[in-house]
Each structure stands twice: as C-alpha cells, then as structure tokens.
Amino acid sequence: MKHPYIGVPGHQIWRNEPGIYDGSLLDPVLDAPFRIGRDDRIVTAGSCFAQHVGRSLQESGFTHHVTEKAHSIIPEDIARKHNYGMFAARYGNIYTARQLKQLLQRAYGEFASLVQAWEISGEDGIVDPFRPRIQPGGFLSAAELDADRRYHFRCVRRAVEEMDIFVFTLGLTEAWVDSRDGTVFPLAPGVDGGVYDEGEFRFVNFNENETYEDLKFALNFIRSINPAVKIILTVSPVPLNATYENRHVLVSTVWSKAVLRIAAERATRELADCVYFPSYEIVTSPHVRGRYFEEDCREVTMEGVRHVMDLFLKHYTEEGERILAASREPIVDEATRYVQELQRKIQMFCDEAMIDNA
C-alpha cells in the first residue's frame, strides 16, 4: 500500500460523486442505523425548515405525531392559521438548543421565567414571549394565555413521552436573553410584542461548546423520560435573516451553521441511536449550483426540499426505495403543482422574518 487512501470506500472520494455532473443525483447519505416505520410516532421540532420535514413525512403516509390539536368545532383553515398541526405541540419554531432545553424544563416544572407575557404595542391583548406568533392577534388576557400554556405544556409532555422518533433541526446561535434569569426568547423584545429594555435584555451568540452542552442536556432530558426514542439531528440550510453582530450577515450565517454542525456531530458521537442527516449539506452543496435557493438567496425552493426529503425517505424509512419511487410519480399537472408550492411558501411560519417588518 503506497498510502492509506488506497482502497477506501468510494463515497469517501470527491470525484466519485455522480452529483458532480447532475446535481439531482447527489446523495451524501449512508445507510441509516435504524429505519422508520409508518406506525412510528414522529415528533419534529426546530427552525423554519423543520416544518418541511413534518409535512413531507405526513404527506408520504408516516405518522407525524400531533398531541396539541384544535377543538373539533374549529374549521381546518382556522386551525392552520392558529398553527395547530405544524409541530407535535404549538411550540412554534425552536431556533436554538437553549430554547429547546428551556421548553422541556418549563413543561416539566423545572424552570419558571420571570417574564410570562408581552403586551402588543398599540393593540389590545398580549402574546406569549416564547411563541409570540402562535396565536394570531394574541391572547385577550393573562388568564387566557395561562390556560393555553398549561394545556400546551401537557401536550409537550405527551409528545416527549409518546414519540418513537425525534427529529430536531438546529437553526440559530443568536438569541436574546433576559439578563435577570437567563430566559431565552425566539425573537428580540419589541419585534413582535414586548418592549426592548437594554437593562433587562441582552444579546447572546452561543458558541460551539454552549450549543453542544444545551443540546446534550435537552436530548438526555428527553431520554431520561423516554429511553427508547431514536433521534435524528439536522441543521437548517436557511441563512440568517439578520445578525446583531457587527459584521456581514453572510459571515454570521457561516459561523452560526459551523457551530450548529459541530454541536450536532458531537451529539451523535456521544449518544446512541442519535444520527445526523445532512439536509444543510444537500441544499448548500456546490453540486446543485445554487438552484435550491429562491431569488432572495435565502428561502429554500420546493425542489431543494424534495431532494432532501427524497433522500430521507430512501435511507431512513423501512420501505425507502418504493416510497421514493412513489413520491416521484407525477400526480398533478404543472399548473396545479405551482399553486401547491406557492401555498406552502405562504404557509411557512418564520418568526425571524418579522424582523424586516418591525
């Protein structure tokens, strides 16, 4: 042997990837250590991109486990507007590992925040600081919010205790924290409820060690309640909408994604039945030559989402190849498909986008 790279598997050599010549053939996923069955209860959580995962699995006939459902008398379109069914419970987007950690602690009575509600500037009503956009128009009173939150926490606990598969998409490292008790928020105070006060709130940008420790705590917390759960980690390919660091948002995006990728990697090496799925790498790879981003260079196209989910179904489900073939069958004409994709984009729930409007 002249050198140690002679004889390594083909997937370890860049030039062997068919995606170099046809981006649609890119497949950086090796066989998964476990497979998902149709009856496995799947709970998804994380950033905006995580919404695609749950929706795609449900459309492919898998069990997207939803524990917090709208009352039966509420019409389906109203329930969607109130963000029922987007995730297992109405926790909205969970952008940072610290946010996931604190959601679990709050749901199980191990952490209580000083801030319980934010007023809506210039309007009646209040919002939940931990899911400020979950209730269109906000809540009418603190009593209504408290009742909804108590029910919400019960549903979070059910999701943790009943799920077979947990898919978590890491999205951000930047966050805003209450200086008094360390509470982390998904949005800066003042963007969509609340008032920004420099004496009470501070900006944080979690590094790789902090992110890993928060992620490890959250996953071990889940495993202490549900030891059999299998975990799939991903990193969102969506760039930051804004950065509070004094540098270009692209530079902050690359730094943030690197931190999240390191934390995810460390978690998969530490925990059994915890794997990483490369959705970030697929969407941002040079093989696809940028076509998986919309004109704003931020939103992921439905073609990109489909590539990611096709590989997920192929490698991580029990009927992978057959399901993948079925998912590629043309079931609607192009005009209908265009309308469907437009509707999906409109329905995407992304707190971060509110920064542009605040």
Buried (B, 14 or more C-beta within 10 A) or exposed (E): EEEEEEEEEEEEEEEEBEBEEEBBEBBBBEEBEEBBEEEBBBBBBBBBBBBBBBBBBBEBEBBBBBBBEBEEEBEEEEBBEBBBBBBBBBBBBBBBBBBBBBBBBBBBEEBEBEBBBBBBEEEEBBBBBBBBBBBEEBBEEEEBBBEBBEEBBBBBBBBBEBBBBBBBBBBBBBBBBBEEEEBBBBBBBBBBBBEEEEEBBEEBBBEBEBBBBBBBBBBEBBBEEBEEBBBBBBBBBBBBBEBBBEEEBEEBBBBBBEBBBBBBBBBBEEBEBBBBBBBBBBBBBEBBEEEBBEEEEBBBBBBBBBBBBBBBBBBBBEBBEEBBEEBEEEEEEEEEEEEEBEEBEEEBBBBBBBBEEE
